[in-house]
């Protein structure tokens, strides 16, 4: 079974009691939009007119142990929520209420999918929220993993929102696990080496860039998420500013690109789209640097013990 981040599953648009009975027997993971979080501390749904409830302890794996805060459940209202059908209950008015469990869906995702991943494996995820230190991503059924800011790209950024936005679907590589067993992701290894990115440009071209750092000796300007060039110092520039630049020279042996700033642009919120040079399979090792470059930048993916 494929496991998806919440909001990415192609779930059925029409539910019937017959279908729900079938999904109960098969253990199918489904999705629907949560309508309310009631005074009973449960999430409530309408599955094509069939009332459904997700009891408090079934709203997420870890609720029983106190590992999940109520705010994480409250904020599911209005959003897609994954679940399995756990059973049915007859109500006093004669209608049938479907009982749902997100916790059971998450346990299945963990046991059947996430626990089998090794460092270097590629996976899909969706950005759920952003903190100064990184972006949290749903790797399946609402289970979150951290994508640290220094793993978003080779080009240094001041905030994860410079690179990604909430709701964005990403391909990432598993970097490892923290002490609690939670997944740590990385993106930069999929966005190309220096040579792969530099091959997209040529001296004499004028292109867009984003100012990433202003130093006494020059201004570092991003040309792609994994590629920066250097322009002369300029007091009119500041971090995050979109600019147009002229490519004066490309020096692979030194991994240097010399730029000349042509003009400042109005759109400070400009963000380069992500171009994946690797999108499937597994990585054992990734080297960003050019052969014989003075500085080696690489990632070794150590297998799980």
C-alpha atoms as one frame of an Amber mdcrd trajectory, in Angstrom:
protein
   0.000   0.000   0.000   1.181   3.514  -0.795   1.264   5.972   2.093   0.749
   9.656   1.339   0.985  12.934   3.181  -2.436  14.182   4.203  -3.996  16.190
   1.407  -2.163  14.311  -1.363  -4.167  11.077  -1.385  -6.566  10.430  -4.238
  -9.333   9.298  -1.920 -12.892   8.353  -2.965 -15.259  11.286  -3.333 -18.377
   9.205  -2.607 -18.909   7.027   0.460 -21.676   4.494   1.008 -22.318   2.176
   3.958 -21.500  -0.777   1.713 -18.157   0.784   0.763 -17.338   1.689   4.361
 -17.984  -1.912   5.414 -15.611  -3.027   2.668 -12.947  -0.514   3.764 -13.286
  -1.771   7.352 -12.601  -5.337   6.246  -9.704  -4.358   3.970  -8.133  -1.813
   6.340  -8.085   0.806   3.568  -6.561   4.158   4.495  -8.913   6.967   3.480
  -9.153  10.739   3.819 -11.847  13.312   4.409 -12.086  16.863   5.675 -12.641
  17.265   9.419 -15.643  19.516  10.031 -15.517  20.160  13.781 -13.646  19.357
  16.967 -16.534  19.156  19.406 -17.017  19.485  23.141 -16.612  15.696  23.252
 -12.982  16.327  22.174 -13.500  14.342  18.986 -13.165  15.175  15.325 -16.397
  14.961  13.364 -16.889  14.222   9.656 -19.601  13.732   7.087 -18.775  10.976
   4.618 -21.186  11.781   1.808 -23.905  12.356   4.380 -22.917   9.461   6.642
 -21.987  10.859  10.077 -18.571   9.837  11.355 -16.579  10.535  14.495 -12.926
  10.154  15.409 -12.692   9.717  19.205 -10.058  11.796  20.997  -7.561   8.965
  21.528  -7.865   7.969  17.860  -7.070  11.453  16.503  -3.313  10.784  16.408
  -0.832   8.138  17.424   0.635   9.279  20.734  -2.490  10.958  22.130  -2.935
   8.140  24.643   0.603   8.726  25.932   0.207  12.502  26.080   2.739  13.054
  23.276   0.330  15.071  21.117  -1.013  18.469  22.163  -4.666  19.384  21.704
  -3.731  22.258  19.398  -2.446  19.696  16.890  -5.939  18.194  16.810  -7.848
  21.477  16.816  -5.929  22.658  13.777  -7.053  19.629  11.765 -10.520  21.187
  11.439 -11.090  22.232   7.839  -8.207  20.062   6.623  -7.870  16.611   5.137
  -7.359  13.910   7.745  -6.360  10.321   7.020  -8.048   7.417   8.797  -9.159
   3.821   8.718 -12.694   2.773   9.502 -12.581   1.219  12.979 -16.231   0.207
  13.337 -19.814   1.425  13.506 -22.207   2.451  16.248 -25.983   2.672  16.178
 -27.327   5.966  17.483 -30.537   6.518  19.418 -32.189   8.077  16.363 -31.595
   4.890  14.376 -28.763   6.220  12.210 -25.385   4.517  11.938 -22.263   6.378
  13.046 -18.907   5.438  11.503 -16.001   5.283  13.964 -12.689   6.424  12.491
  -9.077   6.119  13.630  -6.206   8.294  12.429  -3.930   6.749  15.072  -4.337
   3.290  13.512  -3.529   4.677  10.058  -0.385   6.324  11.416   0.751   3.143
  13.150   0.358   1.246   9.891   2.320   3.905   8.014   5.103   3.700  10.597
   5.218  -0.099  10.725   4.736  -0.902   7.038   6.576   2.014   5.415   8.624
   4.467   7.467  10.357   1.876   9.665  11.757   0.207   6.524  13.393   3.361
   5.146  17.184   3.700   5.321  19.395   6.801   5.087  19.754   7.657   1.414
  16.221   6.534   0.464  14.101   9.080  -1.403  10.551   9.851  -0.351   7.731
  12.294  -0.978   6.484  14.688   1.682   4.502  17.874   2.163   5.503  20.979
   4.127   3.132  21.461   7.071   4.708  24.312   9.044   7.890  26.325   9.178
  10.141  27.293  12.067  13.371  29.346  11.997  15.439  26.155  12.279  13.685
  24.153   9.577  10.514  22.975   7.887   8.310  20.207   9.273   7.036  17.835
   6.607   4.276  15.240   6.536   5.918  12.018   5.332   2.729   9.961   5.446
  -0.633   9.937   7.252   0.193  13.123   9.168   3.501  11.832  10.615   6.001
  14.688  10.713   9.721  14.764   9.923  12.156  17.671  10.192  13.886  19.221
   7.192  16.608  21.385   8.827  17.402  24.772   7.302  20.982  23.774   6.444
  19.664  20.773   4.496  17.366  22.798   2.234  20.085  23.819  -0.225  23.781
  24.507  -0.640  22.957  28.195  -1.020  22.575  29.578   2.500  19.220  31.101
   3.379  18.058  33.099   6.391  14.703  31.315   6.722  13.225  28.053   5.412
  10.469  30.192   3.849  13.128  31.498   1.451  13.155  28.047  -0.109   9.799
  26.324   0.571   6.253  27.224   1.552   3.506  25.576   3.587   1.552  23.055
   1.552   4.368  22.494  -0.952   4.998  18.923  -2.044   8.679  17.916  -1.988
  10.951  15.041  -2.843  13.527  14.553  -0.096  16.175  12.072   0.951  16.268
  10.467   4.375  19.330  11.810   6.175  18.836   9.830   9.385  16.821   9.631
  12.596  17.014  11.575  15.836  17.275  10.079  19.336  13.500   9.538  19.409
  13.508   7.757  16.070  11.939  10.642  14.149  12.994  11.110  10.552  15.448
  13.855   9.544  15.215  14.848   5.882  17.455  16.603   3.401  16.704  18.284
   0.077  19.989  19.719  -1.177  21.373  16.382  -2.428  18.551  16.208  -4.990
  19.073  19.718  -6.381  22.238  19.052  -8.362  25.996  19.348  -8.031  27.945
  22.525  -8.771  28.740  21.293 -12.283  25.149  20.255 -13.004  23.814  23.646
 -11.960  26.567  25.701 -13.612  25.960  23.887 -16.916  22.602  25.673 -17.090
  24.348  29.046 -17.459  26.934  30.603 -19.773  29.133  33.722 -19.720  27.449
  36.664 -21.413  23.951  35.767 -20.196  21.772  38.033 -18.065  19.670  36.178
 -15.482  17.751  36.721 -12.268  19.324  36.186  -8.868  18.650  36.589  -5.150
  21.079  38.310  -2.800  21.995  35.861  -0.042  24.902  37.557   1.715  26.621
  40.950   1.635  30.263  40.824   2.670  33.071  43.395   2.616  34.721  41.619
  -0.295  31.578  41.021  -2.350  27.931  40.048  -2.633  26.866  36.395  -2.885
  23.950  36.021  -5.288  21.946  32.837  -5.715  21.376  31.732  -9.304  19.730
  28.444  -8.331  19.085  26.775  -4.946  22.436  24.960  -5.195  24.455  27.641
  -6.989  25.738  31.099  -6.043  27.969  33.624  -7.752  29.939  36.598  -6.466
  29.515  40.255  -7.454  31.453  43.358  -6.415  30.480  45.010  -3.088  27.390
  47.186  -3.398  25.857  49.150  -0.519  22.527  49.355  -2.349  21.969  45.610
  -2.019  20.561  43.683   0.930  19.846  40.063   1.784  16.767  38.664   0.041
  16.710  41.279  -2.721  15.909  40.042  -6.232  18.342  41.340  -8.849  19.251
  40.903 -12.486  22.884  39.992 -13.090  25.299  39.608 -15.976  27.409  36.440
 -15.924  30.962  37.628 -16.487  32.811  34.335 -16.053  32.400  30.718 -14.909
  35.456  29.029 -13.369  34.802  25.308 -12.690  38.309  24.642 -11.349  37.657
  27.141  -8.548  33.869  26.635  -8.358  33.445  30.376  -8.905  30.980  32.424
 -10.930  31.730  36.117 -11.390  28.695  38.386 -11.684  27.885  41.998 -12.413
  24.670  43.398 -10.928  22.542  45.083 -13.592  19.520  46.218 -11.594  17.463
  45.660  -8.460  14.006  44.174  -8.921  10.813  44.965  -7.056   9.805  41.406
  -6.183  11.637  40.674  -2.917   9.503  37.546  -2.443  10.884  35.839  -5.553
  11.711  32.179  -4.939  13.484  29.899  -7.410  11.510  26.779  -8.381  13.096
  23.517  -7.305  14.769  21.522 -10.082  15.403  17.899  -9.134  18.452  16.213
 -10.637  17.627  13.052  -8.664  14.016  12.110  -7.970  13.917   8.335  -7.519
  15.858   5.513  -5.903  18.582   5.614  -3.271  21.794   7.573  -2.606  24.833
   6.117  -0.852  26.968   9.193  -1.383  26.603  12.639  -2.945  29.437  14.991
  -3.832  28.607  18.586  -4.678  32.160  19.718  -5.429  33.902  19.640  -8.792
  36.772  17.141  -9.244  40.021  18.574  -7.853  38.176  21.486  -6.232  40.009
  22.924  -3.200  37.013  22.369  -0.929  35.049  19.114  -0.837  31.328  19.253
  -0.081  29.747  15.822   0.183  27.167  13.750   2.028  27.703  10.135   3.093
  24.521   8.291   3.942  25.345   5.844   6.721  23.073   2.764   6.768  20.898
   2.262   9.842  22.281  -0.210  12.374
